[in-house]
Each structure stands twice: as C-alpha cells, then as structure tokens.
Amino acid sequence: MKHKKKFIKIAIDSPAAAGAGTLAKSISKHYNLLYLDTGKIYRMIAFIKINQKKKFNKKFLKKKIENLNLKKLQNTRLLSDDVGTEASLIAKNKYIRKLVHSFQVNCAYRPPKKFKGSCLDGRDITYKIVPDADFKFFVTANLKIRAKRRFAELKRLKKKITYSEVLKNIIKRDKSDYNRRLSPLKRTKDSILINTSNLSKRACFLKIKKIIDKNI
C-alpha cells in the first residue's frame, strides 16, 4: 500500500519588508505548496476601494473575495503607499476580516489537489489562520534594512519616493500592525525566529529548508 504524501502547512508572520514574501515564494516553489501572501488580499481590497468607491459595499466586496484570482495579487500597483495605508485601515474592519479569514483558511486547508500543502505569510497566520501549522516562522529584519529593501523595490517599479518617506511609512505600518486590536502582529512561542538582516535570499531559504527537511 502506498502511503499518502504528507500534507504540509507552513505559517509565516513578519513585519513589512522583512523578506517573508520572497522567502515564502521560494519555499512554496521548492515543496510545491500553494502560496498566499495574505497581506496582498487587504491591499487588493484597498485598491478596489480607492478605485471603485461607488460600487464598494458589503455585497460587492463579498463577491470580489469569493471570486478572487490569486494571480491578481501580483499587480505591482498594490505596492503603492496609498494602497498600503488604506490596507492597514481596512484590516481593522471586523466584517472584512471575517471574509478574508474564510478565504485564507480555505487556501491553507483546501488548496488545489496539484499542491502538496500550503504556505501563507502575513501578520496573524501562526496563531489565527493556521494555528496547527506544521512549521511556524517569524521573519524579521532591522528597521533601516527593511526600509532600504522596500525603497529599492519601489525604485525598480519606477515609483517616485524618497528613502525617508519609505522609512516613515514602515514605522507607521509597524505601529499599526503591532498595536491593532484585531489580530495584531506578534511572535508566538512556537514560531522559529528568522532574522534576515545579514542573510542573502539564498541563505534564508537554505536555513528554513534545513528545518523543514529535518522534520518531514
């Protein structure tokens, strides 16, 4: 009798621009897992709200989330600061969080059959969305390094913004993420800390891969 391959669930929490997204994508590709950047969902909702104010209501939003195409979350326009600021405010809305929560849980526990599991990154994944994840990580980095990374990313996208503006925005995002009443960013006791400040993308990937390989 053939044994069914292990279904892997990976949960990653991190502050903005710590490198969790890049890391999660690499891990997902290597282990053939469904990848979901949960923060992008709130950014997508923020983008919709900014650009479709007249249509934006509960019924319209519910339909949008239920039919959300994950490929649309790769839209570079979602990275703008006005979208990020609006996303932080939207994330505090109980109704929106309930809709997004259902979508995230479905991705985590019921990914398409072609995948061997799921990998989600965000702010409350390790304790709210996938509390029984096989692997939990808290990815972080020095504040100024995170600001430099985000600044470089935005410059590549031809965004007109200064480093000081990016730094201020990240400080503001951190304050909002760590102190919000609903599902704040925090490191759980069973999450493995990964500090990417002085590590290359490859080094970060290999560090997490070693942990996963040792336990599957």
Z-matrix of the N, CA and C atoms (Angstrom, degrees):
N
C 1 1.463
C 2 1.531 1 110.17
N 3 1.336 2 115.60 1 132.90
C 4 1.462 3 119.70 2 179.46
C 5 1.521 4 109.81 3 -81.63
N 6 1.310 5 114.93 4 134.89
C 7 1.461 6 119.30 5 177.81
C 8 1.522 7 109.61 6 -83.33
N 9 1.304 8 117.27 7 137.24
C 10 1.454 9 121.77 8 178.69
C 11 1.523 10 109.39 9 -68.94
N 12 1.312 11 115.40 10 133.91
C 13 1.464 12 119.94 11 -179.57
C 14 1.518 13 110.14 12 -62.84
N 15 1.317 14 115.51 13 143.29
C 16 1.460 15 121.02 14 -177.21
C 17 1.522 16 112.07 15 -61.48
N 18 1.318 17 115.36 16 133.17
C 19 1.458 18 121.80 17 176.01
C 20 1.527 19 106.39 18 -85.97
N 21 1.311 20 117.03 19 117.42
C 22 1.469 21 121.73 20 -175.38
C 23 1.520 22 112.15 21 -100.52
N 24 1.319 23 115.85 22 131.22
C 25 1.463 24 120.97 23 175.00
C 26 1.532 25 107.85 24 -119.49
N 27 1.328 26 115.59 25 121.86
C 28 1.470 27 120.83 26 179.67
C 29 1.522 28 109.03 27 -118.41
N 30 1.333 29 116.35 28 130.16
C 31 1.460 30 122.10 29 -179.95
C 32 1.532 31 109.47 30 -118.94
N 33 1.315 32 115.71 31 129.95
C 34 1.464 33 120.43 32 -178.75
C 35 1.522 34 110.42 33 -130.89
N 36 1.316 35 116.45 34 127.18
C 37 1.461 36 122.09 35 174.31
C 38 1.522 37 108.50 36 -114.06
N 39 1.325 38 116.62 37 149.19
C 40 1.465 39 119.27 38 179.74
C 41 1.518 40 111.27 39 -169.74
N 42 1.330 41 117.00 40 155.41
C 43 1.460 42 120.45 41 173.04
C 44 1.527 43 108.22 42 -76.52
N 45 1.310 44 117.50 43 171.62
C 46 1.461 45 122.21 44 -177.53
C 47 1.531 46 112.69 45 -60.72
N 48 1.348 47 115.17 46 139.73
C 49 1.470 48 123.57 47 173.52
C 50 1.528 49 114.97 48 61.71
N 51 1.319 50 117.31 49 28.07
C 52 1.469 51 120.49 50 178.71
C 53 1.527 52 111.81 51 -86.69
N 54 1.326 53 116.45 52 -9.03
C 55 1.460 54 120.06 53 179.79
C 56 1.517 55 113.99 54 99.41
N 57 1.330 56 117.03 55 6.44
C 58 1.463 57 120.71 56 -177.42
C 59 1.519 58 112.61 57 -63.85
N 60 1.333 59 116.37 58 -38.85
C 61 1.451 60 120.44 59 -178.83
C 62 1.518 61 112.75 60 -61.83
N 63 1.325 62 115.21 61 -48.74
C 64 1.465 63 121.08 62 179.30
C 65 1.519 64 110.53 63 -61.18
N 66 1.318 65 115.16 64 -42.27
C 67 1.459 66 121.79 65 -179.49
C 68 1.526 67 110.91 66 -65.88
N 69 1.314 68 116.54 67 -45.14
C 70 1.466 69 121.42 68 -179.39
C 71 1.530 70 111.51 69 -63.83
N 72 1.313 71 116.66 70 -37.56
C 73 1.469 72 120.87 71 178.35
C 74 1.527 73 110.30 72 -63.41
N 75 1.341 74 115.57 73 -43.89
C 76 1.471 75 119.98 74 -179.41
C 77 1.516 76 111.40 75 -64.38
N 78 1.320 77 115.74 76 -44.04
C 79 1.467 78 121.22 77 179.47
C 80 1.528 79 110.06 78 -63.32
N 81 1.336 80 116.37 79 -43.93
C 82 1.461 81 121.44 80 -179.14
C 83 1.516 82 111.54 81 -62.44
N 84 1.313 83 115.91 82 -42.32
C 85 1.465 84 120.19 83 179.75
C 86 1.526 85 111.08 84 -65.75
N 87 1.329 86 116.18 85 -41.73
C 88 1.469 87 120.82 86 -177.81
C 89 1.519 88 112.24 87 -65.24
N 90 1.333 89 116.87 88 -41.75
C 91 1.468 90 120.70 89 -176.62
C 92 1.537 91 113.18 90 -99.68
N 93 1.314 92 116.71 91 6.16
C 94 1.466 93 122.84 92 -178.60
C 95 1.530 94 111.33 93 56.40
N 96 1.330 95 115.56 94 58.85
C 97 1.460 96 121.86 95 179.70
C 98 1.529 97 110.05 96 -112.66
N 99 1.323 98 115.70 97 149.99
C 100 1.462 99 119.69 98 173.80
C 101 1.524 100 106.78 99 -68.98
N 102 1.317 101 117.38 100 126.60
C 103 1.465 102 120.52 101 179.76
C 104 1.523 103 110.50 102 -104.96
N 105 1.340 104 115.70 103 135.05
C 106 1.456 105 120.44 104 176.70
C 107 1.523 106 110.09 105 -137.50
N 108 1.317 107 114.91 106 118.71
C 109 1.466 108 121.64 107 173.10
C 110 1.520 109 105.16 108 -88.32
N 111 1.326 110 116.75 109 97.77
C 112 1.463 111 120.41 110 -172.23
C 113 1.530 112 112.83 111 -65.55
N 114 1.325 113 116.49 112 -28.88
C 115 1.459 114 119.50 113 178.74
C 116 1.515 115 111.92 114 -64.32
N 117 1.334 116 115.78 115 -29.66
C 118 1.464 117 120.35 116 -179.14
C 119 1.536 118 110.83 117 -67.28
N 120 1.328 119 116.44 118 -25.59
C 121 1.464 120 119.13 119 178.88
C 122 1.530 121 109.09 120 -64.69
N 123 1.333 122 115.79 121 -45.30
C 124 1.464 123 119.57 122 178.76
C 125 1.524 124 110.84 123 -66.45
N 126 1.339 125 115.90 124 -34.66
C 127 1.466 126 119.37 125 176.72
C 128 1.531 127 110.50 126 -66.77
N 129 1.318 128 116.29 127 -38.35
C 130 1.463 129 120.23 128 177.99
C 131 1.527 130 110.34 129 -63.15
N 132 1.334 131 116.00 130 -43.72
C 133 1.463 132 120.66 131 178.91
C 134 1.524 133 109.97 132 -63.05
N 135 1.336 134 115.90 133 -41.42
C 136 1.468 135 120.90 134 178.75
C 137 1.527 136 110.40 135 -62.65
N 138 1.321 137 115.36 136 -42.22
C 139 1.468 138 121.35 137 179.29
C 140 1.528 139 110.40 138 -61.48
N 141 1.325 140 115.64 139 -43.06
C 142 1.466 141 121.24 140 179.03
C 143 1.531 142 110.07 141 -64.15
N 144 1.314 143 115.94 142 -43.29
C 145 1.463 144 120.35 143 -178.94
C 146 1.524 145 111.14 144 -63.33
N 147 1.325 146 116.21 145 -42.49
C 148 1.468 147 120.87 146 -179.56
C 149 1.530 148 111.47 147 -65.53
N 150 1.331 149 116.07 148 -38.79
C 151 1.464 150 120.36 149 -173.91
C 152 1.528 151 115.52 150 -97.81
N 153 1.335 152 116.27 151 -13.12
C 154 1.464 153 118.94 152 179.61
C 155 1.529 154 110.38 153 -134.93
N 156 1.311 155 115.57 154 53.70
C 157 1.463 156 121.71 155 -175.75
C 158 1.526 157 112.91 156 -56.42
N 159 1.330 158 116.93 157 -41.31
C 160 1.465 159 120.41 158 -175.96
C 161 1.527 160 112.76 159 -66.72
N 162 1.324 161 116.49 160 -31.80
C 163 1.467 162 121.06 161 -178.84
C 164 1.528 163 112.67 162 -89.03
N 165 1.323 164 116.64 163 -14.77
C 166 1.463 165 121.56 164 -171.29
C 167 1.527 166 111.60 165 -71.47
N 168 1.348 167 115.23 166 104.71
C 169 1.468 168 122.08 167 174.36
C 170 1.523 169 107.98 168 -150.12
N 171 1.308 170 118.62 169 177.02
C 172 1.468 171 122.26 170 -174.81
C 173 1.528 172 113.06 171 -60.11
N 174 1.308 173 117.33 172 -44.58
C 175 1.465 174 121.32 173 -178.46
C 176 1.526 175 110.67 174 -64.69
N 177 1.320 176 116.18 175 -45.12
C 178 1.465 177 122.30 176 -179.72
C 179 1.526 178 110.49 177 -63.12
N 180 1.326 179 115.65 178 -43.98
C 181 1.456 180 121.57 179 -178.68
C 182 1.526 181 111.84 180 -66.25
N 183 1.330 182 116.86 181 -43.27
C 184 1.470 183 122.14 182 179.61
C 185 1.532 184 110.59 183 -57.12
N 186 1.327 185 115.79 184 -43.82
C 187 1.461 186 121.06 185 -179.41
C 188 1.530 187 110.64 186 -66.87
N 189 1.326 188 116.75 187 -39.33
C 190 1.458 189 121.81 188 -179.81
C 191 1.527 190 111.08 189 -62.60
N 192 1.327 191 116.61 190 -44.44
C 193 1.462 192 121.09 191 -178.36
C 194 1.528 193 111.30 192 -70.25
N 195 1.322 194 117.07 193 -41.07
C 196 1.469 195 120.89 194 179.73
C 197 1.524 196 112.02 195 -62.49
N 198 1.330 197 116.24 196 -29.92
C 199 1.461 198 120.84 197 -178.68
C 200 1.531 199 112.94 198 -108.84
N 201 1.323 200 115.72 199 23.33
C 202 1.451 201 120.26 200 -176.62
C 203 1.525 202 112.36 201 -67.15
N 204 1.300 203 115.79 202 127.09
C 205 1.462 204 123.02 203 176.03
C 206 1.521 205 107.67 204 -93.50
N 207 1.336 206 117.75 205 118.68
C 208 1.459 207 121.37 206 -175.35
C 209 1.530 208 112.88 207 -58.98
N 210 1.317 209 116.60 208 -26.37
C 211 1.471 210 119.67 209 179.96
C 212 1.520 211 111.45 210 -64.84
N 213 1.330 212 117.08 211 -28.49
C 214 1.462 213 121.04 212 179.98
C 215 1.529 214 112.08 213 -68.06
N 216 1.339 215 116.00 214 -18.37
C 217 1.465 216 119.82 215 -179.78
C 218 1.523 217 111.37 216 -73.68
N 219 1.333 218 117.19 217 -7.23
C 220 1.467 219 121.41 218 179.04
C 221 1.525 220 111.45 219 -89.07
N 222 1.323 221 117.18 220 0.00
C 223 1.462 222 122.14 221 179.53
C 224 1.532 223 110.26 222 -58.81
N 225 1.321 224 118.01 223 119.62
C 226 1.472 225 121.58 224 -176.68
C 227 1.527 226 112.35 225 -65.01
N 228 1.323 227 117.45 226 -20.61
C 229 1.464 228 120.11 227 179.65
C 230 1.530 229 111.89 228 -67.09
N 231 1.329 230 115.81 229 -16.79
C 232 1.465 231 119.44 230 179.11
C 233 1.524 232 112.10 231 -72.98
N 234 1.337 233 117.11 232 -12.35
C 235 1.461 234 121.17 233 -176.96
C 236 1.526 235 113.61 234 -86.30
N 237 1.324 236 118.14 235 -4.69
C 238 1.467 237 120.46 236 -177.88
C 239 1.527 238 110.94 237 -64.85
N 240 1.320 239 116.50 238 152.68
C 241 1.463 240 120.91 239 -176.63
C 242 1.527 241 113.06 240 -67.87
N 243 1.343 242 117.14 241 -32.80
C 244 1.461 243 118.22 242 179.19
C 245 1.527 244 110.75 243 -67.41
N 246 1.324 245 115.85 244 -34.61
C 247 1.466 246 120.59 245 176.43
C 248 1.528 247 109.66 246 -69.24
N 249 1.345 248 116.61 247 -41.79
C 250 1.459 249 121.34 248 179.51
C 251 1.517 250 112.41 249 -62.15
N 252 1.325 251 115.73 250 -41.83
C 253 1.466 252 120.82 251 179.15
C 254 1.519 253 110.86 252 -65.12
N 255 1.317 254 115.94 253 -44.17
C 256 1.470 255 120.82 254 179.15
C 257 1.524 256 110.53 255 -65.68
N 258 1.346 257 116.53 256 -36.44
C 259 1.464 258 121.38 257 179.77
C 260 1.526 259 110.94 258 -62.43
N 261 1.336 260 116.79 259 -39.23
C 262 1.471 261 120.77 260 179.28
C 263 1.524 262 110.87 261 -62.96
N 264 1.330 263 116.50 262 -36.60
C 265 1.464 264 120.97 263 179.82
C 266 1.527 265 110.20 264 -73.08
N 267 1.312 266 115.81 265 -42.14
C 268 1.464 267 121.66 266 179.73
C 269 1.529 268 111.50 267 -62.41
N 270 1.328 269 116.15 268 -36.35
C 271 1.469 270 121.24 269 -178.21
C 272 1.529 271 112.38 270 -63.62
N 273 1.324 272 117.46 271 -12.47
C 274 1.463 273 121.49 272 179.88
C 275 1.527 274 111.84 273 -91.79
N 276 1.342 275 115.75 274 -7.52
C 277 1.457 276 120.83 275 -178.15
C 278 1.535 277 110.53 276 -81.03
N 279 1.329 278 117.17 277 120.48
C 280 1.468 279 122.09 278 -175.70
C 281 1.521 280 112.62 279 -60.24
N 282 1.321 281 117.23 280 -42.27
C 283 1.462 282 120.78 281 -177.84
C 284 1.526 283 110.91 282 -64.91
N 285 1.327 284 115.82 283 -44.94
C 286 1.463 285 120.53 284 -179.84
C 287 1.520 286 110.23 285 -65.31
N 288 1.320 287 116.97 286 -41.88
C 289 1.467 288 120.61 287 179.69
C 290 1.527 289 110.92 288 -62.04
N 291 1.317 290 116.98 289 -35.90
C 292 1.464 291 120.79 290 179.76
C 293 1.530 292 110.15 291 -65.85
N 294 1.326 293 116.87 292 -42.88
C 295 1.462 294 121.25 293 178.86
C 296 1.527 295 111.00 294 -64.65
N 297 1.318 296 114.91 295 -46.76
C 298 1.465 297 120.59 296 -178.44
C 299 1.524 298 110.48 297 -66.26
N 300 1.337 299 116.05 298 -38.78
C 301 1.467 300 121.20 299 179.77
C 302 1.532 301 110.36 300 -57.99
N 303 1.318 302 117.10 301 -45.69
C 304 1.465 303 121.39 302 179.92
C 305 1.520 304 110.91 303 -61.93
N 306 1.318 305 116.28 304 -41.82
C 307 1.462 306 121.09 305 179.72
C 308 1.526 307 110.84 306 -64.36
N 309 1.326 308 116.54 307 -43.82
C 310 1.468 309 121.96 308 -179.19
C 311 1.528 310 111.40 309 -64.80
N 312 1.305 311 116.61 310 -45.33
C 313 1.468 312 121.34 311 -179.80
C 314 1.535 313 110.17 312 -61.65
N 315 1.312 314 116.12 313 -40.35
C 316 1.466 315 120.50 314 179.06
C 317 1.528 316 110.83 315 -63.01
N 318 1.339 317 116.40 316 -40.81
C 319 1.465 318 120.82 317 178.16
C 320 1.534 319 110.78 318 -65.53
N 321 1.324 320 115.86 319 -40.11
C 322 1.465 321 121.01 320 -176.77
C 323 1.517 322 113.15 321 -69.82
N 324 1.337 323 116.86 322 -42.02
C 325 1.458 324 120.68 323 -173.77
C 326 1.531 325 114.91 324 -102.05
N 327 1.336 326 116.01 325 -16.51
C 328 1.467 327 118.48 326 -179.29
C 329 1.527 328 112.24 327 -135.42
N 330 1.326 329 116.55 328 58.52
C 331 1.467 330 118.74 329 178.18
C 332 1.530 331 109.86 330 -72.22
N 333 1.327 332 119.03 331 160.75
C 334 1.471 333 120.89 332 177.02
C 335 1.527 334 111.18 333 -52.82
N 336 1.328 335 117.47 334 149.64
C 337 1.457 336 122.88 335 -174.84
C 338 1.522 337 114.67 336 -59.09
N 339 1.321 338 117.13 337 -22.65
C 340 1.466 339 119.68 338 -178.71
C 341 1.534 340 112.58 339 -69.10
N 342 1.342 341 116.43 340 -14.85
C 343 1.462 342 120.78 341 -179.95
C 344 1.535 343 111.41 342 -97.30
N 345 1.328 344 115.39 343 153.46
C 346 1.466 345 121.56 344 -179.66
C 347 1.529 346 112.22 345 -96.73
N 348 1.311 347 115.60 346 9.82
C 349 1.455 348 119.80 347 -179.48
C 350 1.512 349 110.27 348 157.89
N 351 1.331 350 115.73 349 -156.92
C 352 1.463 351 120.13 350 -177.59
C 353 1.521 352 111.65 351 -143.55
N 354 1.315 353 114.76 352 155.62
C 355 1.465 354 121.72 353 177.31
C 356 1.522 355 107.29 354 -140.74
N 357 1.322 356 116.42 355 114.71
C 358 1.458 357 121.45 356 -178.93
C 359 1.520 358 110.21 357 -118.17
N 360 1.313 359 116.28 358 138.96
C 361 1.460 360 118.92 359 173.69
C 362 1.520 361 109.57 360 -127.93
N 363 1.344 362 114.55 361 147.38
C 364 1.454 363 119.45 362 -177.93
C 365 1.513 364 111.24 363 178.80
N 366 1.339 365 116.47 364 -137.01
C 367 1.460 366 120.95 365 -177.32
C 368 1.532 367 113.03 366 -116.47
N 369 1.330 368 116.76 367 -25.36
C 370 1.476 369 119.92 368 -176.64
C 371 1.528 370 112.03 369 -132.56
N 372 1.313 371 116.29 370 27.40
C 373 1.465 372 120.80 371 -173.54
C 374 1.530 373 112.47 372 -71.44
N 375 1.330 374 117.33 373 -41.15
C 376 1.467 375 121.17 374 -173.90
C 377 1.526 376 114.15 375 -70.02
N 378 1.323 377 117.82 376 -21.63
C 379 1.470 378 118.36 377 -176.98
C 380 1.527 379 113.75 378 -124.98
N 381 1.327 380 116.98 379 -14.99
C 382 1.462 381 119.62 380 -176.78
C 383 1.522 382 113.03 381 -112.19
N 384 1.326 383 116.68 382 -45.50
C 385 1.458 384 120.72 383 -174.34
C 386 1.535 385 112.54 384 -90.76
N 387 1.338 386 116.64 385 -48.32
C 388 1.482 387 119.90 386 -179.76
C 389 1.530 388 109.17 387 -128.96
N 390 1.335 389 117.67 388 67.83
C 391 1.465 390 120.94 389 -177.03
C 392 1.527 391 114.67 390 -64.04
N 393 1.340 392 116.74 391 -20.55
C 394 1.465 393 120.20 392 179.44
C 395 1.533 394 111.38 393 -104.83
N 396 1.328 395 116.52 394 25.54
C 397 1.469 396 120.94 395 -179.65
C 398 1.528 397 110.73 396 -56.67
N 399 1.316 398 116.15 397 146.25
C 400 1.468 399 120.84 398 178.72
C 401 1.522 400 110.88 399 -69.80
N 402 1.329 401 115.22 400 -30.98
C 403 1.465 402 120.92 401 -180.00
C 404 1.528 403 109.20 402 -137.89
N 405 1.327 404 114.93 403 130.18
C 406 1.460 405 120.29 404 178.73
C 407 1.528 406 109.37 405 -123.77
N 408 1.321 407 115.28 406 131.32
C 409 1.460 408 120.26 407 -179.85
C 410 1.525 409 110.59 408 -131.15
N 411 1.324 410 114.72 409 145.11
C 412 1.464 411 120.45 410 172.63
C 413 1.524 412 105.64 411 -117.88
N 414 1.320 413 115.88 412 108.07
C 415 1.463 414 121.79 413 -176.22
C 416 1.532 415 109.91 414 -98.04
N 417 1.320 416 116.03 415 128.47
C 418 1.459 417 119.33 416 -179.18
C 419 1.521 418 110.75 417 -143.53
N 420 1.327 419 116.50 418 176.11
C 421 1.466 420 122.25 419 178.50
C 422 1.519 421 107.92 420 -165.27
N 423 1.307 422 115.73 421 163.14
C 424 1.459 423 122.32 422 177.68
C 425 1.533 424 110.20 423 -55.73
N 426 1.333 425 116.88 424 141.17
C 427 1.465 426 122.85 425 -177.22
C 428 1.536 427 112.78 426 -53.80
N 429 1.332 428 116.84 427 -49.27
C 430 1.463 429 120.28 428 -177.18
C 431 1.529 430 111.62 429 -67.49
N 432 1.321 431 116.08 430 -34.24
C 433 1.467 432 119.83 431 177.85
C 434 1.529 433 109.44 432 -67.19
N 435 1.316 434 115.96 433 -40.30
C 436 1.466 435 119.58 434 178.11
C 437 1.527 436 110.64 435 -63.08
N 438 1.319 437 115.82 436 -40.83
C 439 1.470 438 120.41 437 179.07
C 440 1.532 439 110.84 438 -64.42
N 441 1.325 440 116.74 439 -40.87
C 442 1.472 441 121.08 440 178.70
C 443 1.519 442 110.89 441 -63.71
N 444 1.323 443 116.47 442 -40.24
C 445 1.463 444 120.70 443 179.53
C 446 1.525 445 111.00 444 -64.83
N 447 1.327 446 116.66 445 -45.85
C 448 1.453 447 120.57 446 -179.49
C 449 1.531 448 110.58 447 -66.35
N 450 1.332 449 116.26 448 -39.07
C 451 1.466 450 121.24 449 178.57
C 452 1.531 451 109.89 450 -61.50
N 453 1.332 452 116.71 451 -45.90
C 454 1.467 453 121.54 452 179.83
C 455 1.528 454 110.25 453 -62.83
N 456 1.342 455 115.83 454 -40.26
C 457 1.461 456 120.71 455 179.52
C 458 1.526 457 110.89 456 -62.37
N 459 1.334 458 116.59 457 -44.72
C 460 1.457 459 121.37 458 -179.00
C 461 1.530 460 111.91 459 -69.07
N 462 1.317 461 116.54 460 -34.45
C 463 1.472 462 120.75 461 178.25
C 464 1.526 463 110.09 462 -66.42
N 465 1.328 464 116.50 463 -38.41
C 466 1.467 465 120.52 464 177.51
C 467 1.528 466 110.73 465 -62.95
N 468 1.334 467 115.21 466 -28.62
C 469 1.458 468 120.88 467 179.67
C 470 1.523 469 111.59 468 -90.60
N 471 1.347 470 115.25 469 10.42
C 472 1.472 471 122.22 470 177.24
C 473 1.534 472 113.17 471 65.07
N 474 1.334 473 115.94 472 28.94
C 475 1.459 474 119.79 473 178.47
C 476 1.525 475 110.16 474 -82.20
N 477 1.326 476 116.47 475 135.17
C 478 1.461 477 120.88 476 179.17
C 479 1.525 478 109.48 477 -88.02
N 480 1.310 479 115.01 478 100.40
C 481 1.465 480 120.65 479 -178.25
C 482 1.514 481 109.25 480 -158.67
N 483 1.319 482 116.81 481 151.95
C 484 1.466 483 120.79 482 -179.45
C 485 1.529 484 110.00 483 -99.23
N 486 1.318 485 115.00 484 161.49
C 487 1.464 486 119.76 485 178.77
C 488 1.526 487 110.66 486 -61.28
N 489 1.335 488 116.98 487 -41.95
C 490 1.472 489 120.54 488 -178.54
C 491 1.528 490 111.22 489 -61.90
N 492 1.321 491 116.71 490 -35.05
C 493 1.469 492 120.71 491 178.21
C 494 1.523 493 110.03 492 -67.97
N 495 1.325 494 115.62 493 -41.46
C 496 1.466 495 120.22 494 178.98
C 497 1.523 496 110.35 495 -63.99
N 498 1.326 497 116.31 496 -43.27
C 499 1.470 498 121.29 497 179.12
C 500 1.524 499 110.59 498 -59.91
N 501 1.320 500 116.95 499 -45.32
C 502 1.459 501 121.37 500 179.23
C 503 1.527 502 111.06 501 -62.48
N 504 1.326 503 115.56 502 -40.35
C 505 1.465 504 119.90 503 -179.92
C 506 1.523 505 112.05 504 -65.14
N 507 1.334 506 116.31 505 -39.00
C 508 1.468 507 119.85 506 179.99
C 509 1.528 508 110.69 507 -70.14
N 510 1.324 509 117.05 508 -38.67
C 511 1.470 510 120.82 509 176.61
C 512 1.531 511 109.16 510 -61.04
N 513 1.334 512 115.34 511 -41.56
C 514 1.462 513 121.12 512 179.45
C 515 1.533 514 110.69 513 -65.76
N 516 1.350 515 115.93 514 -42.59
C 517 1.458 516 120.83 515 178.66
C 518 1.523 517 111.20 516 -63.48
N 519 1.333 518 116.92 517 -42.58
C 520 1.469 519 120.97 518 179.02
C 521 1.528 520 110.92 519 -59.59
N 522 1.313 521 115.36 520 -45.13
C 523 1.464 522 120.63 521 -178.74
C 524 1.520 523 110.17 522 -61.10
N 525 1.337 524 115.21 523 -42.14
C 526 1.462 525 120.15 524 179.78
C 527 1.525 526 111.42 525 -68.77
N 528 1.340 527 116.93 526 -43.90
C 529 1.469 528 121.17 527 -176.90
C 530 1.530 529 112.94 528 -67.23
N 531 1.328 530 116.56 529 -42.35
C 532 1.465 531 120.24 530 -177.01
C 533 1.534 532 113.21 531 -77.98
N 534 1.332 533 117.06 532 -25.71
C 535 1.465 534 119.98 533 -172.87
C 536 1.521 535 116.01 534 -109.99
N 537 1.340 536 117.07 535 0.03
C 538 1.458 537 117.21 536 -178.98
C 539 1.528 538 110.06 537 -68.17
N 540 1.312 539 115.38 538 150.28
C 541 1.465 540 121.19 539 -176.12
C 542 1.527 541 111.73 540 -72.06
N 543 1.335 542 116.43 541 -38.25
C 544 1.458 543 120.76 542 -179.61
C 545 1.524 544 111.19 543 -92.04
N 546 1.312 545 116.46 544 119.27
C 547 1.476 546 123.09 545 175.52
C 548 1.531 547 113.99 546 45.27
N 549 1.312 548 118.17 547 63.91
C 550 1.469 549 120.55 548 179.26
C 551 1.527 550 112.44 549 -70.09
N 552 1.314 551 115.59 550 159.95
C 553 1.461 552 120.71 551 176.24
C 554 1.517 553 108.65 552 -71.98
N 555 1.323 554 117.03 553 129.37
C 556 1.458 555 121.18 554 177.32
C 557 1.519 556 109.33 555 -160.28
N 558 1.311 557 115.73 556 154.75
C 559 1.456 558 120.22 557 177.55
C 560 1.523 559 108.85 558 -94.16
N 561 1.311 560 116.26 559 124.78
C 562 1.458 561 120.53 560 178.97
C 563 1.532 562 109.58 561 -80.90
N 564 1.317 563 116.03 562 160.29
C 565 1.467 564 121.12 563 -177.63
C 566 1.528 565 112.21 564 -63.00
N 567 1.335 566 116.22 565 -29.44
C 568 1.466 567 118.79 566 -177.78
C 569 1.534 568 113.15 567 -96.39
N 570 1.328 569 116.98 568 12.26
C 571 1.464 570 120.78 569 177.27
C 572 1.524 571 110.54 570 -92.98
N 573 1.313 572 116.22 571 136.31
C 574 1.466 573 121.28 572 178.73
C 575 1.523 574 109.26 573 -85.53
N 576 1.316 575 116.85 574 126.07
C 577 1.468 576 121.57 575 -178.59
C 578 1.525 577 110.52 576 -78.18
N 579 1.336 578 115.77 577 129.30
C 580 1.456 579 122.40 578 176.18
C 581 1.525 580 107.59 579 -125.22
N 582 1.331 581 116.42 580 107.58
C 583 1.468 582 120.63 581 178.66
C 584 1.526 583 108.29 582 -95.74
N 585 1.308 584 116.20 583 115.85
C 586 1.472 585 121.32 584 -174.57
C 587 1.531 586 113.84 585 -93.94
N 588 1.331 587 117.36 586 4.41
C 589 1.472 588 121.28 587 -174.52
C 590 1.523 589 113.31 588 -50.93
N 591 1.322 590 116.49 589 -46.04
C 592 1.465 591 120.62 590 -175.46
C 593 1.526 592 113.13 591 -114.76
N 594 1.327 593 116.02 592 22.71
C 595 1.453 594 120.21 593 -179.57
C 596 1.528 595 111.21 594 -116.42
N 597 1.316 596 116.55 595 144.16
C 598 1.455 597 121.13 596 175.59
C 599 1.520 598 108.00 597 -77.36
N 600 1.326 599 116.84 598 167.54
C 601 1.464 600 120.55 599 178.54
C 602 1.528 601 110.20 600 -58.99
N 603 1.327 602 115.75 601 -41.44
C 604 1.463 603 121.50 602 -179.56
C 605 1.522 604 111.51 603 -64.81
N 606 1.335 605 115.94 604 -42.67
C 607 1.461 606 120.75 605 -179.52
C 608 1.534 607 110.85 606 -64.25
N 609 1.325 608 116.50 607 -39.33
C 610 1.468 609 121.01 608 178.67
C 611 1.522 610 110.22 609 -64.20
N 612 1.324 611 115.49 610 -44.33
C 613 1.456 612 121.18 611 179.79
C 614 1.529 613 110.96 612 -60.31
N 615 1.323 614 116.25 613 -47.71
C 616 1.464 615 120.55 614 -178.01
C 617 1.527 616 111.91 615 -65.49
N 618 1.326 617 116.56 616 -32.79
C 619 1.465 618 120.81 617 179.49
C 620 1.529 619 110.29 618 -65.32
N 621 1.318 620 116.53 619 -44.50
C 622 1.461 621 120.46 620 179.69
C 623 1.534 622 110.65 621 -73.63
N 624 1.312 623 116.63 622 -38.08
C 625 1.467 624 121.09 623 179.44
C 626 1.535 625 110.32 624 -59.56
N 627 1.318 626 116.52 625 -40.94
C 628 1.448 627 121.23 626 -179.94
C 629 1.533 628 110.81 627 -62.08
N 630 1.317 629 116.35 628 -40.15
C 631 1.461 630 121.61 629 179.42
C 632 1.529 631 110.59 630 -66.30
N 633 1.318 632 115.63 631 -44.01
C 634 1.466 633 120.52 632 -178.57
C 635 1.531 634 111.18 633 -67.62
N 636 1.332 635 116.16 634 -47.82
C 637 1.472 636 120.62 635 -178.13
C 638 1.536 637 112.50 636 -59.84
N 639 1.308 638 114.81 637 -31.69
C 640 1.461 639 120.28 638 -178.26
C 641 1.530 640 111.37 639 -71.66
N 642 1.324 641 115.75 640 -20.03
C 643 1.470 642 119.07 641 -173.73
C 644 1.528 643 115.11 642 -119.83
N 645 1.321 644 117.21 643 14.20
C 646 1.472 645 118.12 644 175.52
C 647 1.533 646 109.94 645 -122.86
